[in-house]
Amino acid sequence: MSSIADNIGSVTRRIQKATLQAGREPGAVHLLAVSKTRPAEDIREAVAAGQTAFGENYLQEALDKIETLSDLPDIEWHFIGPIQSNKTRQIASAFDWVHSVDRLKIARRLSEQRESDQPPLNICIQININNEDTKAGCTLDALPELARDIGELPNIALRGLMAIPDPDQPEADLRLSFRQLANALRELKHSFPEAGPLDTLSMGMSGDMELAVAEGSTWVRVGTAIFGKRPAKD
């Protein structure tokens, strides 16, 4: 059985190869290890292998792990799950990044509840790129207004866009979904240069990271290929 360190090495090589094949600069794509449902010991093992950025979906589970691993100060915590209004205060204070902002109310609360002595909270707007009824996210049509409004808020830095395309669509359609997200980011940068750095595309997972990298991803979110299949829920 491969170790977590071996898996991180394998995924890193996949990212590097895809980056090279896409003609992009080395280091342009970062690995976000999706550690939801994984014990703190697995994260500690990943950190020992050189991984520092971890993505969590479930707030209380994440807070427990953040406390348990507080002796590892270099960990960068990313919240990538749905956000309830009553959870924003803890998310604003405990995380470095939030990838799943899809409405102004949530962004405003994160801005208001970020501690003044903390650096700005990095956020991405989640896009429902395939307009799926079962997925959260802003539509592409609503994106310009939302980005403009979020860009005016203090204490947060609008970094870019995130999407979870339908994985069951044909490869050509999946590539098109990634391309649409990249095009949307380029249009935002042109239309609202004051909105934020706008340098981030959070897209691609274990099964499609090469396609995402080819279309401009800067963060690939990988869980299974690093930690193995998730345990079945009770």
Legacy VTK file of the C-alpha trace (Angstrom):
# vtk DataFile Version 3.0
C-alpha trace
ASCII
DATASET POLYDATA
POINTS 234 float
0.000 0.000 0.000
1.356 3.432 -0.950
2.054 5.866 1.842
0.660 9.382 1.976
4.149 10.673 1.228
4.380 8.447 -1.870
0.960 9.648 -3.030
1.891 13.301 -2.577
4.990 12.689 -4.662
2.938 11.002 -7.387
0.333 13.786 -7.496
3.040 16.451 -7.503
4.696 14.797 -10.500
1.350 14.696 -12.307
0.886 18.410 -11.683
4.415 19.218 -12.813
4.038 17.163 -15.997
0.666 18.744 -16.837
2.082 22.224 -16.154
5.013 21.580 -18.491
2.780 20.144 -21.227
0.525 23.201 -21.002
3.523 25.498 -21.517
3.000 27.158 -18.149
5.590 28.381 -15.674
6.887 25.798 -13.170
5.175 26.297 -9.826
2.108 27.969 -11.369
-0.190 25.272 -9.954
-0.529 24.540 -6.236
-1.716 21.360 -4.561
-4.545 21.617 -2.044
-4.793 18.356 -0.101
-8.468 17.754 0.666
-8.365 16.354 4.167
-12.067 16.280 5.035
-13.023 13.155 7.031
-9.323 12.339 7.492
-7.775 12.155 10.965
-5.261 14.701 12.143
-2.575 12.006 12.023
-2.948 11.782 8.230
-2.469 15.527 7.924
0.584 15.359 10.141
2.021 12.666 7.868
1.314 14.829 4.814
3.011 17.823 6.435
6.079 15.666 7.105
6.126 14.955 3.360
6.186 18.674 2.574
2.481 19.415 2.032
1.273 22.595 3.738
-2.160 23.514 2.264
-5.230 21.547 3.365
-8.889 21.820 2.386
-11.755 21.144 4.778
-15.526 20.973 4.176
-16.992 20.468 7.633
-16.438 23.277 10.089
-16.468 21.538 13.473
-14.306 18.700 12.204
-11.885 21.252 10.781
-11.750 23.298 13.982
-10.903 20.183 15.988
-8.042 19.374 13.616
-6.785 22.963 13.574
-6.540 22.854 17.364
-4.928 19.416 17.418
-2.322 20.488 14.859
-1.654 23.922 16.309
1.958 22.886 16.895
2.438 22.959 13.103
2.367 26.710 12.419
3.037 26.511 8.673
-0.244 24.798 7.762
-2.469 26.869 5.488
-6.162 26.067 6.035
-8.680 26.374 3.186
-12.434 26.111 3.705
-14.010 24.548 0.604
-17.476 23.489 1.773
-20.914 25.094 1.814
-21.149 28.065 4.185
-24.032 28.667 6.575
-24.510 32.196 7.851
-24.185 31.141 11.475
-20.748 29.610 10.804
-19.042 32.600 9.209
-17.467 33.990 12.386
-15.483 30.811 13.043
-14.558 30.439 9.387
-13.403 34.064 9.213
-11.085 33.662 12.184
-9.743 30.127 11.662
-9.011 29.906 7.937
-6.567 31.471 5.499
-8.674 30.863 2.388
-12.364 30.313 1.615
-13.110 28.858 -1.829
-16.893 28.579 -1.581
-18.366 32.096 -1.330
-21.413 32.317 -3.573
-23.397 35.314 -2.293
-22.774 38.802 -0.990
-24.306 38.144 2.438
-21.656 35.538 3.200
-18.814 37.688 1.897
-20.005 40.650 3.953
-20.165 38.579 7.137
-16.680 37.150 6.534
-15.382 40.677 6.023
-17.033 42.003 9.179
-15.951 39.044 11.313
-12.319 38.795 10.223
-10.160 39.880 13.143
-8.446 43.241 12.660
-5.037 41.819 13.557
-5.299 39.093 10.901
-4.244 39.478 7.266
-7.078 39.765 4.723
-9.002 36.553 4.217
-8.417 35.156 0.723
-11.677 34.186 -0.946
-12.858 32.693 -4.215
-16.350 33.002 -5.631
-17.872 29.597 -6.284
-19.461 29.302 -9.724
-22.140 26.751 -10.601
-20.499 26.287 -13.966
-22.948 23.671 -15.287
-26.063 25.190 -13.664
-26.732 22.027 -11.672
-29.706 22.138 -9.319
-27.866 20.101 -6.666
-24.785 22.340 -6.482
-24.195 25.685 -4.843
-22.611 28.557 -6.669
-23.177 31.849 -8.390
-24.182 31.862 -12.049
-21.850 33.326 -14.649
-24.478 35.965 -15.437
-24.563 37.147 -11.815
-20.801 37.027 -11.363
-19.799 40.575 -12.478
-22.112 42.330 -10.011
-21.185 39.983 -7.160
-17.458 40.387 -7.819
-17.763 44.164 -7.929
-19.629 44.273 -4.609
-17.257 41.827 -2.901
-14.257 43.741 -4.182
-15.380 46.776 -2.185
-15.381 44.947 1.159
-12.528 45.375 3.673
-10.641 42.574 5.426
-10.947 40.140 2.517
-9.030 39.716 -0.719
-10.985 38.506 -3.728
-8.522 36.110 -5.321
-10.536 34.386 -8.031
-13.054 31.686 -8.867
-13.809 28.111 -7.894
-15.970 25.502 -9.587
-16.830 21.817 -9.346
-17.912 20.813 -12.861
-20.095 17.772 -13.432
-17.528 14.916 -13.455
-19.810 12.665 -15.513
-19.855 14.868 -18.595
-17.741 13.933 -21.634
-14.120 15.028 -21.526
-14.654 17.693 -24.183
-17.482 19.218 -22.161
-15.452 19.029 -18.955
-12.589 20.851 -20.648
-15.062 23.463 -21.875
-16.333 23.964 -18.311
-12.806 24.656 -17.097
-12.229 26.997 -20.031
-15.427 28.914 -19.280
-14.245 29.500 -15.717
-10.847 30.699 -16.939
-12.505 33.037 -19.444
-14.766 34.411 -16.717
-11.734 35.239 -14.579
-10.024 36.995 -17.490
-13.136 39.074 -18.115
-13.309 40.036 -14.431
-9.684 41.134 -14.415
-10.344 43.303 -17.448
-13.630 44.776 -16.203
-12.848 45.176 -12.485
-9.081 45.586 -12.019
-9.778 47.162 -8.628
-11.730 44.137 -7.321
-8.695 42.234 -6.060
-5.634 40.290 -7.184
-7.855 37.943 -9.232
-5.040 35.473 -9.791
-6.694 32.222 -8.729
-8.610 29.422 -10.425
-9.535 26.671 -7.975
-10.526 23.798 -10.247
-9.565 20.207 -10.868
-9.580 17.154 -8.616
-8.002 13.691 -8.522
-9.631 12.480 -11.729
-9.390 15.577 -13.897
-6.480 17.649 -12.648
-4.552 17.428 -15.935
-7.460 18.917 -17.881
-7.846 21.663 -15.282
-4.147 22.517 -15.377
-4.231 22.677 -19.158
-7.038 25.253 -18.922
-5.373 27.453 -16.302
-6.023 26.047 -12.821
-3.821 27.464 -10.062
-5.146 25.260 -7.237
-6.064 21.608 -7.755
-8.069 20.084 -4.912
-6.978 16.475 -4.401
-8.180 14.096 -1.712
-8.542 10.508 -2.889
-5.256 10.375 -4.806
-3.428 11.425 -1.629
-5.335 9.842 1.242
-7.132 6.990 -0.529
-10.858 6.372 -0.643
-12.842 8.054 2.093
-14.289 5.811 4.779
-17.984 5.072 4.424
-20.231 7.284 6.537
-22.307 5.676 9.267
LINES 1 235
234 0 1 2 3 4 5 6 7 8 9 10 11 12 13 14 15 16 17 18 19 20 21 22 23 24 25 26 27 28 29 30 31 32 33 34 35 36 37 38 39 40 41 42 43 44 45 46 47 48 49 50 51 52 53 54 55 56 57 58 59 60 61 62 63 64 65 66 67 68 69 70 71 72 73 74 75 76 77 78 79 80 81 82 83 84 85 86 87 88 89 90 91 92 93 94 95 96 97 98 99 100 101 102 103 104 105 106 107 108 109 110 111 112 113 114 115 116 117 118 119 120 121 122 123 124 125 126 127 128 129 130 131 132 133 134 135 136 137 138 139 140 141 142 143 144 145 146 147 148 149 150 151 152 153 154 155 156 157 158 159 160 161 162 163 164 165 166 167 168 169 170 171 172 173 174 175 176 177 178 179 180 181 182 183 184 185 186 187 188 189 190 191 192 193 194 195 196 197 198 199 200 201 202 203 204 205 206 207 208 209 210 211 212 213 214 215 216 217 218 219 220 221 222 223 224 225 226 227 228 229 230 231 232 233
